[in-house]
Amino acid sequence: QVQLAESGGGLVQTGGSLRLSCAASGRTLSMYTMCWFRQGPGKEREFVAAITWTGGSTYYADDVKGRFTISSDSVKNTVSLQMNSLKPEDTAVYYCAAKLLSSASVDYWGQGTQVTVTS
């Protein structure tokens, strides 16, 4: 079992920055890839970024590459998403997620944190 708790959402103007954090707890976290997804108003949930605990390999959706940075701290068991140059279309509920390395889909979800970017 893995528990995930997001924090750091809020309201920001276009071009601004926010940093989201996800506190993870549970056994064998190293077996999981940690991800961020988002769901905007009237949209489907979509992948944003992912990172492996071991090796630190990172993956990004095309529309956030160069603006968002995912990182992890294996001592604190936290995963962060630094979001720069935010746009109104980044407005969404952002979810932290954990996927077993062997899974095809997410195994655990956080409750989400709201990010609103105003123009």
Residue, then its C-alpha position, 0 to 999 in steps of 0.5 A: q500500500v502506498q499513500l500519496a499527499e499533494s501540496g503546493g497548489g494555488l492561484v498564479q498569474t500567467g508566466g508565474s511559477l508554482r512548486l507542487s510536492c507529493a509526500a509518499s509513504g509505504r513499503t518498497l517505494s523504489m518499485y514505483t515510478m512516480c508520476w504527475f497527472r492533471q485534469g483540466p475543466g471539462k478534460e480527461r486526465e492526462f499525463v504530465a511527468a514521471i520519474t523513477w526513484t532509482g536512476g532518476s529517469t524523467y519523462y514529460a508530456d510534450d506541452v510541459k517540456g522545458r517548463f516543468t521539472i520533476s524531481s525526487d528526494s528518496v530520503k524524504n520520500t517526496v516528489s516535486l513538480q516545479m512549474n515555470s512559465l505557467k499558462p492558463e491552459d495549465t489550469a487543472v487539478y494535479y494528481c500525484a500517482a504511483k505506478l509499479l514498474s511492471s504495471a501498465s496503469v497507475d496503482y495509487w493516486g493522491q487526492g489532487t491539488q488545484v492549480t489555477v493560472t489567470s490571464 
